[in-house]
Amino acid sequence: MEIWINPACSKCRSALTLLDAEGADYTVRRYLEDVPTEDEIREVLDRLGLEPWDITRTQEADAKELGLKDWPRDAEARQRWITALSRHPKLIQRPIITADDGSAVVGRTEESVRDALSR
């Protein structure tokens, strides 16, 4: 199990606390420092069953600067979104937990973290 975190994020810290309390075996990835490649983002999206715009923090300054709210959300624009996430990792929703069964969750709630633990 791997968890992508921003240490400054309270949701990330809460997820880590729960993982520790449950004795989970996991690896921490500080994705702002160890930026995911476009291929890694595609893989996580496949595991999540989501599209890149579904995991984009559209209220971030970078998102506003890029004008993301006006970008199309369709198959043709998918790669453009993935590139933006790789170049601006702050835009990636967090924490993302990759479960041992090959799936993944956005662990913003206790329920979603427990869901990842049960897989």
N, C-alpha and C positions, 0 to 999 in steps of 0.2 A: 504494500500500500504506500502510495506517495501522496503528500499534500502540498499543494502550491499555496504559499502564503506571502503576505506582506506583514512583517512583524508589527507594524504600526496599526494594523487593523484589529479592532476588538473582536470581530466575528472569527478571525483567524486564531486569535489567542483563545477564544472560547472553545473552538474546535480542538485545538491542541490539548487544552485542559481535559476535555471529555475523552479524547483518545488516550491520554495518559491515565486517567481514572479507570478506564476499561482495560488497561494493560495492552493496548494495541501495538503491534509491530509496524512501524511506519518510518518513512524517510521524508525529511523536510526539504522542500525546494523553495528557496527565496527567489521567486520568479522575476523580481525586479533586478536582481543581480545576475542570476542564471537564466537569462531570457530564453523562453521557448522558441524553437525554430518554427517556421511555417508548417513543416511536416509534423512536428509535435503538437501544434495547435490543431491541425486537421485530425490527428489521431485522438486527441482528447475530445474534440467535437463528436467524432464517431462514437466514442465510448459513452459520451453524455446523451447522444441522440438529439443534439441541438445544432443550431446554425450559429455562425459567428456573432451575428447581431443579438442573439439570445444571451450571450455571455459578455456583452460589451457594456461597460460603465459609461453610459451616454451623458452623464452629468459632469464628468471630469472636464477640466479645462482643455486638455488635448482633444477631446471629442468635439467640443464646441469649436475649437480652432480648425479642426478638420471638416467641420460641417456634417458630422455623421448623421444627425437627425434627418438630413435631406438625402442621404444615400439610399439607393434602391435596396430592397431586401428580397433578392431573388437569386436564382442559380448563376446568372451572369455576373452578379456583383459579389458573389461569395469570396472569390480569391482576393478581391480588393479589400474586403473586411479582414480576412486572415492576414494579409500583409500589414494592414494597419495595426492589428493586435501584436504582431511580432515586432514591429518598429516602435510601438508605444505600449509596452507591457502594462503600464499603469491602467490601461483601459480594460484589462481582463478582470472579470468578476472573480471574487475570491471568497473563501478558499475553495479550491477544486481538489477533490479527493478521488484518486483512482483506486478502485477496489480490487481485491485479489481475483475476482471472477472475470476481470476484463471490462467491467463497467466503470462508470464514474458518476459523481454527484457534485453539485455546487453545494458546499456544506455551510450554508448561511444560517441554518437552524439546527437545534439539537436533534430533531427528528431526521434530518437529512444525513447528519453525521452518524447517527445510529443505524440508518439505512445502509450506509457504506460499511459499517462494522459487521453487519449481518450477512454481507455477501461473501 
